[in-house]
Amino acid sequence: MGKEKAAALRRGVAWLYREVCTRGLNVGSSGNVSARLGEGMLITPTGVRGDTVDEADLVRMDFAGAHRGRIAPSSEWQMHAEIYRADPRAEVIVHTHADCCTALGALGRNLPAFHYDIAQFGGDDVRLAPYALFGTAELAGHAVAALEGRTACLLANHGMLCHGRDAASALLAAVRLETMARQYLLALAVGEPHILGAEAMAAVRERYKTYGQQPERRTT
């Protein structure tokens, strides 16, 4: 990757971490953000608040944990590294302690297909990864398993994470996931929501193939 692209990636990661704090998805130095960079990644540092992070604070490291400089990477670096190893679609990862996602994780619930838009995350639900101590290989393994075939998951008693093709799409996924978690909790406060079945969700995925802006079709 050229210097200009690497610099743009740095700006994007720093912007994304500030943005998730601005939107209330993280508080203080909670959560973390990273982006794939060659055979490694750029990741936010440990103990640095999202509202003060600067692109110079980001840590470049390989997937084995090696890095240079005086600033240490996020304690969750291994979780990010294992996701990049497991899924080539993941280009930018966002991990937050957003209120409603965290509440669902504390309740031991996944996010089922109460709304058809759950299909945006790649399946019929957003899975809940079992609890493990933050910053451990065990948690990284749980997250990778919960993300299989998906672009988002919840972390029990912890928060959520999602990934996208760039900083903007990763932010949109994080906001969408928190919004849907809030809607599900609102429905639970009244009763037990109706959950869409596999056939209905398959129809949604088929419809999404032609939903929204499509490439211009050439005519001859």
Secondary structure, DSSP 8 states (H G I E B T S, - for coil): --HHHHHHHHHHHHHHHHHHHHTTSS-TT-SEEEEEETTEEEE-BTT--TTT--GGG-EEEETTS-B-SSS-B-TTHHHHHHHHHH-TT-SEEEEE--HHHHHHHHTT--EESSSGGGGGGTSSEE-EE----TTSHHHHHHHHHHHTT-SEEEETTTEEEEEESSHHHHHHHHHHHHHHHHHHHHHHHHS------HHHHHHHHHHHTT-S--------
